[in-house]
Structures are given as structure tokens and as C-alpha cells.
């Protein structure tokens, strides 16, 4: 019994130490253009902190890699995120998006689809259930 207790405490200690990785989860969003974004192994955002974002954007039946970052304000109420979607390989173009949202990453912002680093238009992200997303 004593041995079980120490193993349990060791596992609990590792969980506390590694909680950023253990609590990582996938987040899926859909934009107002019908494109889906799958962010893989997203670490827990903490007030005043920032995390990296990686995953894929599903655009016109193609899975395009994406990367970016997100931060959470000190109050823990507003998330700011930015991503770069790599799309040149299959003949389309790269694009960026930046937005402000809640802790689920749902929110509104702007995108640039022509590489000018200027506002190309408005974009809205809504959370969706990742179990409904099929990555080709």
C-alpha cells in the first residue's frame, strides 16, 4: 500500500509540473468563408501569457500548415491571436489573419490574402467540435 501511495504522489507531482503539456488540447474554428482551422495540442493560456499555435487550415479541400501565436490579457478575458497559413505549394497564396476573441478563440478580426500586410477584409471565427473535422 505504501508503494502505491508513493507512485501516486509521483504521478500527481509530474502532472502538476507538466500541466501545460498534459492539459494541451485541440481547438477547431470555422471562419465566415467556410474554411476550417485545426490547432493541435494548444497549451493552456494563462493571464498575461502567450502560447504558440500550430496546425492546419482546411481550404478548398486542402490541408495547409499554419503557425502563429496567441496571448491572453491580464484579466483573463480577451485573447489576441495571429496566424500565417502556408498555401503556395498547391498554387494558391499564403494568408494571414489576426483577431481578438474570448478564451475559446472565437472572435473577429482582419485578414490579408495578397501579401501586402494590409487589411484585406474582416474575418469571424467560431468554435466547432473537432470530432466533426476530417483532415484529408
NUDREN-689347 format. One record per residue (C-alpha): residue in three letters; x, y, z. Coordinates in steps of 0.5 Angstrom, whole numbers, plus 2048, in hexadecimal, padded with zeros to 3 digits. Example, Ala and Ser with C-alpha at 12.3 -4.5 7.8 and 13.67 -1.06 7.14 Angstrom:
+------+-----+-----+-----+
| resn |   x |   y |   z |
+------+-----+-----+-----+
|  ala | 819 | 7F7 | 810 |
|  ser | 81B | 7FE | 80E |
+------+-----+-----+-----+
This chain:
+------+-----+-----+-----+
| resn |   x |   y |   z |
+------+-----+-----+-----+
|  unk | 800 | 800 | 800 |
|  unk | 806 | 805 | 802 |
|  unk | 809 | 803 | 7FB |
|  unk | 802 | 805 | 7F7 |
|  unk | 802 | 80C | 7FB |
|  unk | 809 | 80E | 7F9 |
|  unk | 807 | 80C | 7F2 |
|  unk | 801 | 810 | 7F2 |
|  unk | 804 | 816 | 7F5 |
|  unk | 80A | 816 | 7F0 |
|  unk | 805 | 816 | 7EA |
|  unk | 801 | 81B | 7ED |
|  unk | 807 | 81F | 7EE |
|  unk | 809 | 81E | 7E7 |
|  unk | 802 | 820 | 7E5 |
|  unk | 803 | 827 | 7E9 |
|  unk | 80A | 828 | 7E6 |
|  unk | 808 | 827 | 7DE |
|  unk | 801 | 829 | 7DF |
|  unk | 802 | 82E | 7D9 |
|  unk | 803 | 828 | 7D4 |
|  unk | 7FE | 823 | 7D8 |
|  unk | 7F8 | 828 | 7D7 |
|  unk | 7FA | 829 | 7D0 |
|  unk | 7F4 | 828 | 7CB |
|  unk | 7F2 | 829 | 7C4 |
|  unk | 7EE | 82F | 7C2 |
|  unk | 7EA | 830 | 7BC |
|  unk | 7E7 | 836 | 7B9 |
|  unk | 7E3 | 838 | 7B3 |
|  unk | 7E3 | 83E | 7AF |
|  unk | 7DE | 842 | 7AC |
|  unk | 7E0 | 840 | 7A5 |
|  unk | 7DF | 839 | 7A7 |
|  unk | 7E7 | 837 | 7A8 |
|  unk | 7E8 | 833 | 7AE |
|  unk | 7EF | 833 | 7B2 |
|  unk | 7F1 | 82E | 7B7 |
|  unk | 7F6 | 830 | 7BC |
|  unk | 7FA | 82A | 7BF |
|  unk | 7FC | 829 | 7C6 |
|  unk | 7FA | 830 | 7C9 |
|  unk | 7FD | 831 | 7CF |
|  unk | 7F9 | 835 | 7D5 |
|  unk | 7F9 | 83C | 7D4 |
|  unk | 7FB | 840 | 7DB |
|  unk | 7F9 | 847 | 7DC |
|  unk | 7FF | 84C | 7DA |
|  unk | 802 | 846 | 7D6 |
|  unk | 803 | 844 | 7CF |
|  unk | 803 | 83D | 7CB |
|  unk | 805 | 83A | 7C4 |
|  unk | 800 | 838 | 7BF |
|  unk | 801 | 832 | 7BA |
|  unk | 7FC | 82E | 7B6 |
|  unk | 7F9 | 82E | 7AF |
|  unk | 7F4 | 832 | 7AB |
|  unk | 7EF | 82F | 7A7 |
|  unk | 7EE | 833 | 7A1 |
|  unk | 7EB | 830 | 79B |
|  unk | 7EB | 829 | 79D |
|  unk | 7F3 | 82A | 79E |
|  unk | 7F6 | 82A | 7A5 |
|  unk | 7FB | 82F | 7A5 |
|  unk | 800 | 830 | 7AB |
|  unk | 7FF | 836 | 7B0 |
|  unk | 803 | 839 | 7B5 |
|  unk | 802 | 83F | 7BA |
|  unk | 801 | 841 | 7C1 |
|  unk | 7FC | 844 | 7C6 |
|  unk | 7FC | 848 | 7CC |
|  unk | 7F7 | 849 | 7D2 |
|  unk | 7F6 | 84F | 7D5 |
|  unk | 7F8 | 850 | 7DD |
|  unk | 7F1 | 850 | 7DF |
|  unk | 7F0 | 849 | 7DB |
|  unk | 7EA | 84B | 7D7 |
|  unk | 7ED | 84D | 7D0 |
|  unk | 7F1 | 849 | 7CB |
|  unk | 7F5 | 84C | 7C6 |
|  unk | 7F7 | 847 | 7C0 |
|  unk | 7FB | 848 | 7BA |
|  unk | 7FD | 842 | 7B4 |
|  unk | 800 | 841 | 7AE |
|  unk | 7FD | 83C | 7A9 |
|  unk | 802 | 839 | 7A4 |
|  unk | 7FF | 838 | 79E |
|  unk | 804 | 839 | 798 |
|  unk | 805 | 832 | 796 |
|  unk | 7FF | 830 | 793 |
|  unk | 7FE | 836 | 78F |
|  unk | 7FA | 83B | 794 |
|  unk | 7FD | 840 | 798 |
|  unk | 7FF | 841 | 79F |
|  unk | 7FB | 845 | 7A4 |
|  unk | 7FB | 848 | 7AB |
|  unk | 7F5 | 849 | 7B0 |
|  unk | 7F5 | 84D | 7B7 |
|  unk | 7F0 | 84D | 7BB |
|  unk | 7ED | 84F | 7C2 |
|  unk | 7E9 | 84A | 7C6 |
|  unk | 7E7 | 846 | 7CC |
|  unk | 7EA | 840 | 7D0 |
|  unk | 7E7 | 83B | 7CA |
|  unk | 7EB | 83F | 7C5 |
|  unk | 7E4 | 841 | 7C2 |
|  unk | 7E4 | 848 | 7C0 |
|  unk | 7E5 | 84E | 7BA |
|  unk | 7EB | 851 | 7B6 |
|  unk | 7EE | 852 | 7B0 |
|  unk | 7F2 | 84E | 7AA |
|  unk | 7F7 | 84F | 7A5 |
|  unk | 7F7 | 84B | 79F |
|  unk | 7FB | 84E | 79A |
|  unk | 802 | 84F | 79E |
|  unk | 801 | 857 | 79E |
|  unk | 801 | 856 | 7A6 |
|  unk | 7FB | 85B | 7A6 |
|  unk | 7F4 | 85A | 7A8 |
|  unk | 7F0 | 855 | 7A2 |
|  unk | 7EA | 855 | 7A6 |
|  unk | 7E6 | 852 | 7AC |
|  unk | 7E6 | 84B | 7AF |
|  unk | 7E2 | 848 | 7B4 |
|  unk | 7E4 | 842 | 7B8 |
|  unk | 7DF | 83D | 7BB |
|  unk | 7E1 | 837 | 7BF |
|  unk | 7DF | 830 | 7BD |
|  unk | 7DF | 829 | 7BF |
|  unk | 7E6 | 826 | 7BD |
|  unk | 7E3 | 81F | 7BD |
|  unk | 7DF | 821 | 7B7 |
|  unk | 7E5 | 823 | 7B3 |
|  unk | 7E8 | 81F | 7AE |
|  unk | 7EF | 821 | 7AC |
|  unk | 7F1 | 81E | 7A5 |
+------+-----+-----+-----+
